[in-house]
Amino acid sequence: MAGEEMEILARKATADVILERAASQLKEILHQVVAELVPFPPFPGSFFTYAIEVEPGAAARADRGCVVVCPDGELYELIIKMDFSGPFTDLFSVRREETKRLDLPPQEYIPYAYNAICEVTRILLERQGRGGAGS
């Protein structure tokens, strides 16, 4: 029985290595495509944050806010709050935008990173089309 258990565990270890390698390679690609996205777009409706939403649909988690990729190529949770504890002059003065860097295990990172690569690629292609038509 010990030999069978070792074989089962070896397959699991191989799968873990593959997942980590895939996550690492996706991270590298994400950093490359993000570096090409100049200027980096502001988050829609945002006052301060430059970010692109990268929610992977069914893989998203209800306990996590909006996941975005930022100009550094890293994934963050975007948290937008309204703080009315001080003097209110306008919405700009009470809005708080915060990004919290995510440290995700490979199995969670992969769908977000892939979605981020797809979104950044879409924007790059969109800009290329616009630039080619008007230049």
QUIRA-V140882 format. One record per pair of residues at least 12 apart in sequence whose C-alpha atoms are under 6 Angstrom apart, sorted by the first residue. I is the first residue (numbers start at 1). J is the second residue. Records with the same first field share a line. If there is no record, write none. Layout:
I->J / J
//
This chain:
20->106
23->106 / 110
30->117
31->73
34->73
51->68 / 69 / 70
52->68 / 69
53->67 / 68
54->67 / 68 / 112 / 115 / 116
55->67
56->111 / 112 / 115
65->77
66->78
75->102
76->99 / 100 / 101 / 102
77->99 / 100
78->98 / 99
79->97 / 98
80->96 / 97
81->95 / 96
82->94 / 95 / 96
//
